[in-house]
């Protein structure tokens, strides 16, 4: 994963441009969490030094844990997934 801090910043700008509701959190470890709401769906993105994790919180997955639903170890795979998620609001 290339520079999670930079990727986090690009993601926030991308969401702002699309007017997607989001909240962010940073941790002393250097990790970032980004909560996003798209229509009636809620996603949690975890930016770690080695991967970006994405979880959808819903009736089947009501709790958020430290292990995401999916992990992306390269920027391209992560962007493809994020773009598929936000297509729901475009």
C-alpha positions in Angstrom: 0.0 0.0 0.0 1.5 3.3 -1.1 1.3 6.1 1.5 -2.0 5.5 3.4 -2.0 9.1 4.6 -2.0 10.4 1.0 -4.6 7.9 -0.1 -6.8 8.9 2.8 -6.6 12.5 1.8 -7.4 11.8 -1.8 -10.4 9.7 -0.6 -11.7 12.5 1.5 -11.4 15.0 -1.4 -13.2 12.5 -3.7 -16.1 12.1 -1.3 -16.3 15.9 -0.8 -16.5 16.4 -4.5 -19.4 14.0 -4.7 -21.0 15.5 -1.6 -21.0 12.1 0.2 -21.5 12.3 3.9 -18.5 11.2 5.8 -16.6 11.5 9.1 -12.9 10.8 9.7 -10.8 9.7 12.7 -7.1 9.5 13.1 -5.1 7.5 15.6 -1.6 7.9 17.1 -0.5 4.7 15.3 -0.9 6.5 12.0 -4.1 4.6 11.1 -7.2 6.4 9.8 -10.9 5.5 9.9 -13.4 7.0 7.5 -17.1 6.4 8.0 -19.3 7.1 4.9 -23.0 7.1 4.4 -24.4 6.5 0.9 -28.2 6.5 0.7 -29.2 4.1 3.4 -25.9 2.3 3.5 -23.0 2.8 6.0 -19.4 1.8 5.3 -16.3 1.9 7.4 -12.9 2.3 5.7 -9.7 1.5 7.6 -6.4 3.0 6.3 -3.6 1.0 7.7 0.1 1.0 6.7 -0.3 -2.3 4.7 -3.9 -2.2 3.4 -7.2 -0.4 3.2 -10.1 -2.3 4.7 -13.7 -1.8 3.8 -16.7 -3.0 5.8 -20.4 -2.5 5.3 -22.3 -2.2 8.5 -25.8 -3.7 8.0 -28.3 -6.1 9.5 -26.0 -9.1 8.8 -22.9 -7.2 9.9 -24.1 -5.1 12.8 -20.9 -4.7 14.7 -17.7 -3.1 13.5 -14.5 -4.9 14.5 -10.8 -4.6 13.8 -11.0 -7.1 10.9 -12.7 -5.5 7.8 -14.9 -7.4 5.4 -12.4 -6.9 2.6 -8.7 -5.8 2.5 -7.1 -4.1 -0.4 -3.3 -4.2 -0.6 -2.9 -2.0 -3.7 -4.3 1.4 -4.6 -5.9 0.4 -7.8 -8.0 -2.4 -6.3 -9.1 -0.1 -3.5 -10.1 2.7 -6.0 -12.1 0.2 -8.1 -14.1 -0.9 -5.0 -14.6 2.7 -3.7 -15.9 3.8 -7.1 -18.3 0.9 -7.3 -19.6 1.8 -3.8 -20.1 5.5 -4.6 -21.8 4.8 -8.0 -24.9 4.4 -5.8 -25.1 8.2 -5.4 -24.0 9.4 -8.8 
